[in-house]
């Protein structure tokens, strides 16, 4: 843990990082609800981890995921219209990272294809009634 002198001499981003870390430590001690535990366990297993990974590992990974989502959301709110996040803002933020950009584009394409398939299915379903 950094001392108050180290925090005071750090940059603004260092301060927010330290404050964020202190907040996570406080939340981790509180048994807060884990949002992505099940999905992260499955992903970890799919990438070669044990079928039942350590809870501490899953919790740490979830903290990192939530921190990433929070940071990208804050950046997206600054890039686009203030106070709103649009898909284009996320695409803009990941445009220089080829892997993230490619994945975002793939997911957006799949989402559009699923919407079209659902719409076609619903039209067929209602036509037969």
Order of alpha helices (4+ residues) and beta strands (2+ residues): alpha-alpha-alpha-alpha-alpha-alpha
